[in-house]
């Protein structure tokens, strides 16, 4: 949801928030979020001598989109282990790769790397 609709929910009262199974605190957390998503397992401008590279993405509120080389990926959340609740991404394209992650509040993080 965009910020406008989040603010509308926050100001329309408790009934709307309860119906949507959310609290004012949850909505305010999203509205005030200024932090970019976190990407682990890949570094910006690094060259990896591999055929593929798996890395992980997370945000305090949640991810809206993950794009790899301009293509929107299906969100695949890890269910257990070290990266539980992160989204798993695997890049396989030889050469330059770009990953752009956007959270629910439109904060973006972009990394470029080579395989």
DRENPA-3360 file (N, C-alpha, C; in nm, 2 decimals, always signed):
BEGIN
1 = XXXXXXXX = +0.08/-0.12/+0.00/+0.00/+0.00/+0.00/+0.09/+0.12/+0.00 ~ +0.04/+0.23/-0.06/+0.12/+0.35/-0.06/+0.09/+0.43/+0.07 ~ +0.17/+0.53/+0.09/+0.17/+0.61/+0.21/+0.03/+0.68/+0.23 ~ -0.03/+0.72/+0.13/-0.16/+0.79/+0.14/-0.26/+0.70/+0.20 ~ -0.27/+0.58/+0.15/-0.37/+0.49/+0.20/-0.34/+0.45/+0.35 ~ -0.21/+0.44/+0.38/-0.17/+0.41/+0.52/-0.22/+0.52/+0.61 ~ -0.19/+0.64/+0.57/-0.24/+0.76/+0.65/-0.39/+0.76/+0.67 ~ -0.46/+0.73/+0.56/-0.61/+0.73/+0.56/-0.65/+0.63/+0.67;
9 = XXXXXXXX = -0.59/+0.51/+0.67/-0.63/+0.41/+0.77/-0.60/+0.46/+0.91 ~ -0.49/+0.52/+0.93/-0.45/+0.56/+1.06/-0.54/+0.67/+1.12 ~ -0.60/+0.75/+1.03/-0.69/+0.86/+1.07/-0.84/+0.82/+1.07 ~ -0.88/+0.71/+1.01/-1.02/+0.67/+1.01/-1.07/+0.60/+1.13 ~ -0.98/+0.56/+1.22/-1.02/+0.50/+1.35/-0.99/+0.36/+1.36 ~ -1.02/+0.31/+1.48/-0.99/+0.18/+1.53/-1.07/+0.07/+1.45 ~ -1.19/+0.10/+1.41/-1.27/-0.01/+1.34/-1.20/-0.05/+1.21 ~ -1.15/+0.04/+1.13/-1.09/+0.01/+1.01/-0.96/-0.07/+1.04;
17 = XXXXXXXX = -0.88/-0.03/+1.14/-0.76/-0.10/+1.17/-0.79/-0.24/+1.22 ~ -0.89/-0.26/+1.30/-0.92/-0.39/+1.35/-0.96/-0.48/+1.24 ~ -1.05/-0.43/+1.15/-1.09/-0.51/+1.04/-0.98/-0.56/+0.95 ~ -0.87/-0.47/+0.94/-0.76/-0.51/+0.86/-0.65/-0.58/+0.94 ~ -0.69/-0.62/+1.06/-0.59/-0.70/+1.15/-0.46/-0.62/+1.17 ~ -0.47/-0.49/+1.19/-0.35/-0.41/+1.21/-0.37/-0.32/+1.33 ~ -0.26/-0.26/+1.38/-0.27/-0.17/+1.48/-0.22/-0.03/+1.43 ~ -0.25/+0.07/+1.51/-0.20/+0.21/+1.47/-0.05/+0.20/+1.47;
25 = XXXXXXXX = +0.01/+0.14/+1.57/+0.16/+0.13/+1.58/+0.22/+0.06/+1.45 ~ +0.16/-0.04/+1.40/+0.21/-0.11/+1.28/+0.20/-0.01/+1.16 ~ +0.09/+0.06/+1.15/+0.08/+0.16/+1.03/+0.18/+0.27/+1.05 ~ +0.19/+0.32/+1.17/+0.28/+0.43/+1.19/+0.43/+0.39/+1.16 ~ +0.46/+0.26/+1.20/+0.59/+0.21/+1.17/+0.62/+0.21/+1.02 ~ +0.52/+0.17/+0.94/+0.54/+0.18/+0.79/+0.55/+0.32/+0.74 ~ +0.47/+0.41/+0.79/+0.47/+0.55/+0.75/+0.60/+0.62/+0.78 ~ +0.66/+0.59/+0.89/+0.78/+0.66/+0.93/+0.91/+0.58/+0.89;
33 = XXXXXXXX = +0.90/+0.47/+0.82/+1.01/+0.40/+0.77/+1.09/+0.47/+0.67 ~ +1.22/+0.50/+0.70/+1.31/+0.57/+0.60/+1.43/+0.48/+0.57 ~ +1.43/+0.36/+0.63/+1.55/+0.27/+0.61/+1.54/+0.19/+0.48 ~ +1.65/+0.18/+0.41/+1.65/+0.10/+0.29/+1.65/-0.05/+0.33 ~ +1.60/-0.14/+0.24/+1.61/-0.28/+0.26/+1.76/-0.33/+0.28 ~ +1.77/-0.44/+0.34/+1.91/-0.50/+0.36/+1.93/-0.62/+0.26 ~ +2.05/-0.62/+0.20/+2.08/-0.73/+0.11/+2.21/-0.79/+0.16 ~ +2.20/-0.92/+0.19/+2.32/-1.00/+0.24/+2.36/-1.10/+0.15;
41 = XXXXXXXX = +2.50/-1.12/+0.14/+2.55/-1.22/+0.05/+2.60/-1.17/-0.08 ~ +2.59/-1.04/-0.11/+2.64/-0.98/-0.23/+2.69/-0.84/-0.20 ~ +2.80/-0.80/-0.26/+2.85/-0.66/-0.24/+2.85/-0.58/-0.37 ~ +2.82/-0.45/-0.35/+2.82/-0.37/-0.47/+2.95/-0.36/-0.54 ~ +2.94/-0.37/-0.68/+3.06/-0.36/-0.77/+3.16/-0.47/-0.76 ~ +3.12/-0.58/-0.69/+3.21/-0.69/-0.67/+3.20/-0.79/-0.79 ~ +3.31/-0.86/-0.83/+3.31/-0.96/-0.93/+3.32/-1.10/-0.86 ~ +3.22/-1.18/-0.89/+3.22/-1.32/-0.84/+3.25/-1.42/-0.95;
49 = XXXXXXXX = +3.35/-1.50/-0.92/+3.39/-1.60/-1.02/+3.31/-1.73/-0.99 ~ +3.18/-1.72/-1.02/+3.09/-1.83/-1.00/+2.99/-1.83/-1.12 ~ +2.92/-1.95/-1.13/+2.81/-1.95/-1.23/+2.68/-1.90/-1.18 ~ +2.66/-1.90/-1.05/+2.54/-1.84/-0.99/+2.58/-1.78/-0.85 ~ +2.49/-1.70/-0.81/+2.51/-1.63/-0.68/+2.38/-1.62/-0.61 ~ +2.37/-1.68/-0.49/+2.25/-1.67/-0.41/+2.27/-1.57/-0.30 ~ +2.18/-1.48/-0.28/+2.18/-1.38/-0.17/+2.04/-1.36/-0.11 ~ +2.04/-1.28/-0.01/+1.92/-1.27/+0.07/+1.88/-1.12/+0.10;
57 = XXXXXXXX = +1.75/-1.10/+0.10/+1.69/-0.96/+0.11/+1.59/-0.96/+0.22 ~ +1.59/-0.84/+0.30/+1.50/-0.83/+0.41/+1.47/-0.68/+0.44 ~ +1.36/-0.65/+0.49/+1.33/-0.51/+0.54/+1.25/-0.52/+0.67 ~ +1.26/-0.41/+0.75/+1.19/-0.41/+0.88/+1.04/-0.43/+0.86 ~ +0.98/-0.37/+0.75/+0.83/-0.38/+0.73/+0.79/-0.48/+0.63 ~ +0.86/-0.50/+0.53/+0.84/-0.60/+0.43/+0.88/-0.55/+0.29 ~ +0.90/-0.64/+0.20/+0.95/-0.61/+0.07/+0.83/-0.59/-0.03 ~ +0.83/-0.49/-0.11/+0.73/-0.47/-0.21/+0.77/-0.54/-0.34;
65 = XXXXXXXX = +0.89/-0.51/-0.39/+0.94/-0.58/-0.51/+1.09/-0.61/-0.50 ~ +1.13/-0.71/-0.57/+1.27/-0.74/-0.59/+1.29/-0.75/-0.74 ~ +1.37/-0.67/-0.80/+1.40/-0.68/-0.95/+1.54/-0.72/-0.97 ~ +1.56/-0.82/-1.05/+1.70/-0.86/-1.09/+1.71/-0.84/-1.24 ~ +1.80/-0.75/-1.28/+1.82/-0.71/-1.42/+1.69/-0.66/-1.48 ~ +1.61/-0.58/-1.40/+1.49/-0.52/-1.45/+1.37/-0.61/-1.45 ~ +1.38/-0.74/-1.42/+1.27/-0.83/-1.41/+1.22/-0.85/-1.27 ~ +1.09/-0.83/-1.25/+1.03/-0.85/-1.12/+1.03/-0.99/-1.08;
73 = XXXXXXXX = +1.08/-1.03/-0.96/+1.09/-1.17/-0.92/+0.98/-1.20/-0.83 ~ +0.94/-1.33/-0.83/+0.84/-1.39/-0.73/+0.91/-1.38/-0.60 ~ +0.84/-1.34/-0.49/+0.90/-1.33/-0.36/+0.90/-1.47/-0.30 ~ +1.02/-1.51/-0.26/+1.04/-1.65/-0.21/+1.11/-1.64/-0.07 ~ +1.02/-1.64/+0.04/+1.07/-1.62/+0.18/+1.13/-1.75/+0.23 ~ +1.25/-1.74/+0.30/+1.31/-1.85/+0.36/+1.24/-1.88/+0.49 ~ +1.21/-2.01/+0.51/+1.13/-2.05/+0.63/+1.21/-2.09/+0.75 ~ +1.34/-2.12/+0.74/+1.42/-2.16/+0.85/+1.57/-2.13/+0.83;
81 = XXXXXXXX = +1.64/-2.15/+0.94/+1.79/-2.13/+0.92/+1.84/-1.99/+0.95 ~ +1.96/-1.97/+0.91/+2.03/-1.84/+0.93/+1.95/-1.72/+0.87 ~ +1.89/-1.74/+0.75/+1.83/-1.63/+0.68/+1.67/-1.64/+0.69 ~ +1.62/-1.70/+0.80/+1.48/-1.71/+0.81/+1.41/-1.57/+0.80 ~ +1.30/-1.57/+0.73/+1.22/-1.45/+0.70/+1.29/-1.35/+0.60 ~ +1.40/-1.39/+0.55/+1.46/-1.31/+0.43/+1.40/-1.37/+0.31 ~ +1.42/-1.29/+0.20/+1.38/-1.34/+0.07/+1.50/-1.39/-0.01 ~ +1.50/-1.51/-0.06/+1.61/-1.57/-0.13/+1.61/-1.53/-0.28;
89 = XXXXXXXX = +1.73/-1.49/-0.33/+1.74/-1.45/-0.47/+1.86/-1.52/-0.53 ~ +1.85/-1.58/-0.65/+1.97/-1.64/-0.71/+1.99/-1.58/-0.85 ~ +2.11/-1.52/-0.87/+2.14/-1.47/-1.00/+2.23/-1.57/-1.08 ~ +2.20/-1.58/-1.21/+2.27/-1.68/-1.29/+2.32/-1.62/-1.42 ~ +2.29/-1.49/-1.44/+2.34/-1.43/-1.57/+2.49/-1.39/-1.56 ~ +2.56/-1.44/-1.66/+2.70/-1.41/-1.67/+2.72/-1.26/-1.71 ~ +2.81/-1.20/-1.65/+2.84/-1.06/-1.67/+2.77/-0.97/-1.57 ~ +2.74/-0.85/-1.61/+2.68/-0.75/-1.52/+2.54/-0.78/-1.47;
97 = XXXXXXXX = +2.51/-0.77/-1.34/+2.38/-0.80/-1.28/+2.35/-0.68/-1.20 ~ +2.22/-0.64/-1.19/+2.17/-0.53/-1.11/+2.05/-0.58/-1.03 ~ +2.05/-0.57/-0.90/+1.94/-0.60/-0.81/+1.89/-0.47/-0.75 ~ +1.75/-0.45/-0.76/+1.69/-0.34/-0.70/+1.58/-0.39/-0.61 ~ +1.59/-0.35/-0.48/+1.49/-0.40/-0.38/+1.41/-0.27/-0.33 ~ +1.28/-0.28/-0.33/+1.19/-0.17/-0.29/+1.10/-0.22/-0.17 ~ +1.10/-0.15/-0.06/+1.01/-0.19/+0.05/+0.87/-0.12/+0.03 ~ +0.79/-0.15/+0.13/+0.65/-0.10/+0.12/+0.64/+0.05/+0.12;
105 = XXXXXXXX = +0.74/+0.12/+0.17/+0.74/+0.27/+0.18/+0.82/+0.33/+0.07 ~ +0.85/+0.25/-0.04/+0.93/+0.30/-0.15/+1.07/+0.33/-0.13 ~ +1.13/+0.28/-0.02/+1.27/+0.29/+0.01/+1.34/+0.19/-0.08 ~ +1.44/+0.23/-0.16/+1.51/+0.14/-0.25/+1.66/+0.12/-0.22 ~ +1.70/+0.00/-0.25/+1.85/-0.03/-0.25/+1.88/-0.10/-0.38 ~ +1.99/-0.05/-0.44/+2.03/-0.11/-0.57/+2.18/-0.15/-0.56 ~ +2.21/-0.27/-0.60/+2.35/-0.32/-0.60/+2.38/-0.37/-0.74 ~ +2.50/-0.35/-0.79/+2.55/-0.40/-0.92/+2.67/-0.50/-0.89;
113 = XXX = +2.67/-0.61/-0.96/+2.78/-0.71/-0.94/+2.79/-0.79/-1.07 ~ +2.91/-0.86/-1.08/+2.93/-0.94/-1.20/+2.96/-1.08/-1.16 ~ +2.91/-1.17/-1.25/+2.94/-1.31/-1.24/+3.03/-1.35/-1.35;
% end
